[in-house]
């Protein structure tokens, strides 16, 4: 048995050097470290906020199952196959959805999927439509299916909706391709979604702030305990761009009052995002 440390041949030696180099390289060794590296890159202006969100979402999708994001059974808008046409049309119009599971005697008996465009042609009629004849096949999937596997299946089959069934074969929920994509790109709002005011200032774990350039100066003052005047400028972006004296690029920073403003996101027309820290935290 030869354990001569001076030997430079063989895969064992190369593996040892690989491990040693990896130990001191500072490269991420797991997903949490990778995400931290990506967030640091975004803070330094190497990635846009939207790009970071999508990369984090793509990583998260591989870890989530269908039951993590599905619409639960109680919130599904279903249609009874034997309901009168005016009732079905009323539900379709009021809900604003484009696809509806249709059930038989009970909600676990899924007969198929009804597309709104297929039934709305009968709007204004009281009869003459066989709903069952309009149904598309329903896709049934288990609660445990991974989201990345489901997304691949949606792309392959060109389906947009699947019914989630539990271990007993009952309907547990519903999931759409939009639900999966939102885990990657964030909320996808349409005209039927309630609008919410965007959060313009995020407090970071280290005490700093991620600040949208559109943040009103008064709101930033309240959030960060600052005392900037809003007589000349309305937004943080306008104030800081004026302080620079030019349109700054991502990565540039400037100290204004008790705060350091680093541009983390900008294009050739305007600044979009800042990383803000207190000057006292750097001392």
Residue pairs with C-beta under 8 A, 6 or more apart in sequence:
7 13
22 29
28 34
28 36
28 37
31 59
34 59
35 56
35 59
38 47
38 52
38 55
38 56
39 52
41 47
41 52
42 48
42 49
42 51
42 52
42 264
43 262
43 264
43 275
44 251
44 264
45 249
45 250
45 251
45 262
45 263
45 264
45 265
45 266
46 250
47 55
48 265
49 264
49 265
49 272
49 273
53 185
53 186
54 184
54 185
57 183
57 184
57 185
57 186
58 184
60 183
60 184
61 147
61 148
61 151
61 180
61 183
61 184
62 146
62 147
62 148
64 146
64 147
64 183
65 143
65 144
65 145
65 146
65 147
66 141
66 142
66 143
66 144
66 145
66 146
66 147
66 150
66 164
66 173
66 175
67 143
67 144
67 164
67 172
67 173
68 147
69 147
69 175
69 179
69 180
69 183
70 143
70 164
70 172
70 173
70 174
70 175
70 179
71 173
71 174
71 175
71 179
72 172
72 173
73 107
73 171
73 172
73 173
73 174
76 101
76 171
76 173
76 174
77 91
77 95
77 97
77 100
78 100
78 101
78 102
78 103
78 107
79 88
79 91
79 92
79 100
79 101
79 102
79 103
79 114
79 131
80 102
80 103
81 102
81 103
81 104
81 111
81 131
81 132
82 104
83 131
84 126
85 122
85 125
85 126
85 127
85 128
85 129
85 131
86 126
88 119
88 131
89 119
89 120
89 122
89 123
91 100
92 100
92 116
92 119
92 120
93 120
93 123
96 191
96 192
97 116
98 115
98 116
98 117
99 113
99 114
99 115
99 116
99 160
99 161
99 176
100 113
100 114
100 116
101 110
101 112
101 113
101 114
101 138
101 163
101 171
101 174
102 110
102 111
102 112
102 113
102 114
102 131
102 132
102 135
103 109
103 110
103 111
104 110
104 111
107 171
108 169
108 170
108 171
110 138
110 140
110 163
110 171
111 132
111 135
111 138
112 132
112 135
112 136
112 137
112 138
113 135
113 136
113 137
113 138
113 161
114 131
114 134
114 135
114 136
115 134
115 136
118 134
119 129
119 131
119 134
122 128
122 129
138 162
138 163
139 157
139 159
139 161
139 162
139 163
140 162
140 163
140 164
140 165
141 150
141 153
141 162
141 163
141 164
141 165
141 175
142 164
142 165
143 164
143 165
143 166
143 172
143 173
147 180
147 183
150 162
150 175
150 180
151 177
151 180
151 181
153 159
154 160
154 162
154 177
154 180
159 177
160 176
160 177
160 178
161 174
161 175
161 176
161 177
162 174
162 175
162 176
163 171
163 173
163 174
164 171
164 172
164 173
164 174
164 175
165 171
165 172
166 172
178 188
181 188
182 188
187 193
189 195
198 212
200 211
200 212
200 214
200 215
200 219
201 209
201 210
201 211
201 212
201 215
201 219
201 220
201 223
201 224
202 209
202 210
202 211
203 209
203 223
204 210
206 277
206 281
207 277
207 278
207 281
208 275
208 276
208 277
208 278
208 281
209 223
209 224
209 274
209 275
209 276
209 277
210 264
210 273
210 274
210 275
210 276
211 220
211 236
211 261
211 273
211 274
211 275
211 276
212 236
212 237
212 272
212 273
212 274
213 235
213 236
213 237
213 240
213 270
213 271
213 272
213 273
213 274
214 235
214 236
214 237
215 235
215 236
215 237
216 230
216 234
216 235
216 236
217 228
217 229
217 230
217 233
217 234
217 235
217 236
217 239
218 230
220 226
220 228
220 236
221 227
221 228
221 230
224 259
224 276
226 257
226 258
226 259
227 257
228 239
228 256
228 257
232 239
232 242
233 239
233 242
236 261
236 274
237 270
237 271
237 272
237 274
239 256
240 248
240 254
240 256
240 261
240 271
240 274
241 247
241 248
241 270
241 271
243 254
243 256
243 261
244 252
244 254
247 266
247 268
247 269
247 270
247 271
248 254
248 263
248 266
248 271
249 263
249 266
250 263
250 264
250 265
250 266
251 262
251 263
252 262
252 263
253 260
253 261
253 262
253 263
254 260
254 261
255 261
255 279
258 278
258 279
258 280
259 276
259 277
259 278
259 279
260 276
260 277
260 278
260 279
260 282
261 274
261 275
261 276
262 274
262 275
262 276
262 277
263 271
263 273
263 274
264 273
264 274
264 275
265 271
265 272
265 273
266 272
266 273
